[in-house]
């Protein structure tokens, strides 16, 4: 696979300061100017810019080498999508920019080293007839310090032209399909994660949510508890486990109205793995267990405003 990770995203938000404070509380490390934010393992992965209405401005994906960038440009050319490439003569890698035709979001491809994550010990869980932890409390209940996301995992993008967006990511960029949700969307991957992008049918282009990997289900609970102690209105949906991706989740709302998800235990699909996409229907397309999603999760409260903005 030519791409190997979702590298970063740039969000446009009306209130730069409040949104930045949210993501610092969420566990990201701010830059000196407070407009870029880092994860533990992958560096700066979130950038904020001031815009009149919330939107995804750019998503950046990492490639191994310049040949990968040029191959993607060739495929996009065949789709009729303009792709501008810069191949420097110096040590820095090639870069390309194309506008995703269904949503108008800038998509960047850049040559970058693969992220290496140091493994952490698996938690010891006791169960019926199985005692992996004896004579001590679970380390999870005595953890201290802030929850810090390890890396950015995926984002969900609503598109009014699903077919164009699907062709751009799958045919143009070479994403693979992990699962479909009938009459709704597709989970797409460019790494070993089950999905790095979900495109969903929508009357207007909008960013539904971003998702950030943490260690395990206890870190999801600790992170969400911290966020809700500061502001209970941040809660959207959780705790639960998805079917598509199998991951645990908890969703929170940033001040702009975009959802931010803590996730852990995502399905891993290596390039050579035997994986057959399912077509999911009903609740299974949303979750395996947990509370039912609120209406605002399925239909964002500002969708009408986003529709108007898309026509101005």
N, C-alpha and C positions, 0 to 999 in steps of 0.2 A: 504494500500500500504506500503510495507516494507521500501522503500526509501522515503525521504521527501524533499530533495532539492539537487541541484547542489551546492556543497560546495566550490570547487576551481578548478583552472586549472593551469598547468605548461606549459609554452611555451618555446620552443627552438628558439632562434633568433641569427642571425650573429652579430648584433651590439647592445650589451647590453645597452650601455649608451644612444644611440639615442632612442631606443625603450622605455626605462624607462622614458625618458623625455616626450615622447608622452603621456604615460599613466598618468603622473603627470598633464600635460596640460588637459587631458581628464577628470580629476577630482578625480583620485584615490590618496589615501594617501600613500606615500612611507615609507618603513621601513628604519632603520638607514643605512643599507648597500645598499639600492636602488635596491634590487632584488625581493622584495615582496611588494604588494600593496593592500590596504584595501578599502572596501566600507563603507558607513555610518552604515549600519545595520548588516552586516554579517562578519566583520573582514577581515583578509587576504584572498583574493579570487583569486589573480593573483600572480604567481611566474614566474620569468624569469631566463633562463639558457642559456649560450652561446653554440650555435651549428653551424655547417657550413652552414646549410640551415634551413629555418623556418619549424617548425613542432610542433604539439601538442604532448608533452611528456607524460602527465598524466592528467586525469580528476578524481576528487574526488567527491563522492556522500555520503550524510549523511543518516544514519539509526537510528532507535530509540533504538535498543538494540542488544546484541550479538546474540540472536536468529535469527534476521533478516539477520545478516551476515552469519551465519551458514546455513540458508535456501538458500541463494543465492549460497553459495559454493556447496550445494547439487545439485541444478539445473544446475550449470555450470559443475559439474562432469558428469552429465548425458549427457551433450552436448560434452563431451570430452575436455573441456577447463580447463587447470590447474589453480587452485585457491589456493593461499597460505594464510592461516589464522593465525593470532596471537591473542590469547585470554589471556590477562594478568590476574594475580591474584590480582592486585592492583585496585585502583579506576578508572583508565583510561579504555576506552572502547575497544571493539574488533575492529580489522582491518583486511582487506583482500585485496590482490592484484591479479589481473588477467590481462592477455594481450588480448585485443580485437583482435580476429583472422583476421578480414578483413583489419585492418589498422596498427596493431602492437602497438597501444597506450596502455599504462598502465592505467587500471581502478582501482581506490581504493574505497573501501567501508569502512566507519568509523562510529563508534557510536558517535553521537553529538546531542546536544540539538537543538530543532527546533528554527528557527529564528523568533523573534517576532518583527514586524514592527509597530511603533507608527503611527496611522492614522493622516493624515494632512487634514485640512478642504478642502472640494471640492471647486474649483473656482466658483465664481458667474458669470454666463454668461447671458447676455441679449439676447432676441430673439424676433421675431414678436409676439406682444401681451403679452410678458413675460419680466418683468423687475425685475430681481433678484438683480441687483446692480443699485442703484439710487443715484445721486448726488455725485458720486466719480469715480475716474479713477479705472480701473481694477488693483488690486494689482500686477498682472503679469507684468505690464509695468513699475513698479517702483521697481522691485526686484533688489537687489544688491548682490554682493558676487559671488563666484564661484559656478558653477553647480557641484554637487557631486553625483555620482551614489549611489543609495540606496543599490543595491545588484546585483550580477551576475545572469542573467536569463537563458541563454542558449548558446549553441555553435552549429555550423553546421560542420559536418565531412564528407568529401568526402571519399568514400571507393571503391576499385576495386573489392571487394567481398561483394556485397550488402546483399546477402542471409545470409552469415556468420555473418555479423554485425547485421542484423535484429534479427537473432536468439539469438545472445549474449545479446542484450539489452532487447528484449521482453520476450523470453523464459527463458533466464538465469537470468537476473536482475529483471524482473517483470515490466518493463516499459509498459505503456498503449499507444495505438495508438490514436492520436487525429485526424489526417487527413493524406491522401496520396496525392502525386502529381504523376499523371499517368506517368509511365515509367521513374520516376526520383528519388523519395525518400519517406520518411515517417517522419512525425512530431510525436515525442514521448515525453511522460511526466512521471515524477516521483514525481511530486508535484501538486499543484493546478493550476500552470501555464499551458496554452495551450500546450507549449512544453518546454522541457529542453534540448533536443537533436533533431537535424534533421540529419538523415543520407541520403546522396545523392550518386547516382551512379557516379563514377569517374574513369578515367584510372589510377589514382595514389592516394594514401592516402594523404590527406592534410586537414588543418583546413581552412575552408572558412571564418567564422567570429565568434566573440564572441558578446554577447548582454547584455547590462547593463541597468537596470531599473532606470529611473528618475521620478520625480514627475508627470509631465504632458507634454503636447505638447509644452508649452512655455519653459520648461526647455530643451527640445530637441532643440528648436530653439536657445535658448541662448547658450547652450553648443556647438552646431555646429558653430554658429557665432564666438565664441571665438576661436575655433580650426582653423577656416579658416582665421581669421584675422592674426593668427600667420603663417599660411602656406596654401595658397589656393589649393596647390597640394594634400592636405589631402582629399579633397572632392571625394566621390565615387557616392553616390546616396541618394536623399532625397530632400525635405521632402515628405513623402507619408504615406499611410495607407495600411497595409497588409490585405488580406482576411483571410488567415490562421492565427489565433491568434487575428485578428482585431486590432493589435497594430499600433500606429504611429511609424515611423522609420526615422532615418538618419544614413547613413553609412559613415565612414571615414577610411582611410588607414593608418596603422601604418608603420614605416620605414622598417619592414621586409616584408611587402606586405600582411599581414593579415588584414581583415576588422574588425572594431570595431563599433558596433551599439549602439546608444542611443534608448531606446524604452520606451513607456508608454501606458497605457490602454490595457494591455494584457487580453485576455479572461481568466476567472477563472473557473476551472472544479474540484469541490470537488470529492472525491472518490466515493460518492454515487449519483453523478449527472447523469441524463439521457443524454448521449452524443453519437451521432452516427457519426463516421468518414465519411467525404466526400472524394471522389476521384476527385481532382481538375485537370483541364486541362488548357493549354494556359496561358494567362496573369493572370488569377485568381489564379494560383498557385504561383504567385509572388507578385501581389499587386492589391488593389482595386482601388486606385487612386494615382496620383503622376506622375512625369516624367518617361519616359521609362528607364529601367535599362541600363547602358552602357554595351558594349560587354565584358569589363573586369570583370564585376560582374558575368556574366554567365560563362566565361572562363578566369580564372586568367592568367595574362600575363606570370607568371613564371611556368605554368603548365608543360611545356616541361622539365624544370630543375627539377621539383619535380618528374616527371616520371623517369628521369635518376637516380636521387638520390635513388628512390625506388628500383632500380635494381643493386645497387652497394653495 
